[in-house]
Amino acid sequence: MCIKRCSCGGIVKNHKGNTYADICPKGKLKNSFVTFPNLFRSVTVEKPKCYSIGNVDYLATGGKGFLNYRGKDIEGVYTIILADSGSQADRFAFEFITSNPSGYSITLFISLAANVSVCKCKKCHKKESKNEEHAMKLPVDAYFGNYARMVVFHSNGRVEEEDLISCSFYK
């Protein structure tokens, strides 16, 4: 079996330390995941691409996953982008989409302030040991500027929107 090595990796934790995403732990794609409890779980995670713009490191990846919609798991595709500023509050953006043969589509958009770490895989182990310092970047008001919304597009043109920011797993 071929082990997929990554050129970079990243992790997203909320202000309580719960992990939403772990991409390429220990430099390997194996055991990578994206999850939002009771809402979404990844089935696959593709090899990430990383970029640096100014002093911010970005990681972008995607794959297939399941959205828990009204008690049913619905399969679709997702993308996630992590932004690690190194010195101030970080952020990630997540998007999920699925279209159902019965005529409706569902999208999920999430962007939250979080503790984000993005690193080149050869340097990840050194950076993980400094993660305690990294955790201090998140401001006390961890909900400021957060966004989470599910939108359902019905075949008759009706659109349902649900604001998810008040859900318990964001607190």
Rosetta blueprint (number, residue, H / E / L):
1 M L
2 C L
3 I L
4 K L
5 R E
6 C L
7 S L
8 C E
9 G E
10 G E
11 I E
12 V E
13 K E
14 N L
15 H L
16 K L
17 G L
18 N L
19 T E
20 Y E
21 A E
22 D E
23 I E
24 C L
25 P H
26 K H
27 G H
28 K E
29 L L
30 K L
31 N L
32 S L
33 F E
34 V E
35 T E
36 F E
37 P L
38 N L
39 L L
40 F E
41 R E
42 S E
43 V L
44 T L
45 V L
46 E L
47 K L
48 P L
49 K E
50 C E
51 Y E
52 S E
53 I E
54 G L
55 N L
56 V E
57 D E
58 Y E
59 L E
60 A E
61 T E
62 G E
63 G E
64 K E
65 G E
66 F E
67 L E
68 N E
69 Y E
70 R L
71 G L
72 K E
73 D E
74 I E
75 E E
76 G E
77 V E
78 Y E
79 T E
80 I E
81 I E
82 L E
83 A E
84 D E
85 S L
86 G L
87 S L
88 Q L
89 A L
90 D E
91 R E
92 F E
93 A E
94 F E
95 E E
96 F E
97 I E
98 T E
99 S E
100 N L
101 P L
102 S L
103 G L
104 Y L
105 S E
106 I E
107 T E
108 L E
109 F E
110 I E
111 S E
112 L E
113 A E
114 A E
115 N E
116 V E
117 S E
118 V E
119 C E
120 K E
121 C L
122 K L
123 K L
124 C H
125 H H
126 K H
127 K H
128 E H
129 S H
130 K L
131 N H
132 E H
133 E H
134 H H
135 A H
136 M H
137 K H
138 L L
139 P L
140 V L
141 D L
142 A L
143 Y L
144 F L
145 G L
146 N L
147 Y E
148 A E
149 R E
150 M E
151 V E
152 V E
153 F E
154 H L
155 S L
156 N L
157 G L
158 R L
159 V E
160 E E
161 E E
162 E E
163 D E
164 L L
165 I L
166 S L
167 C L
168 S H
169 F H
170 Y H
171 K L
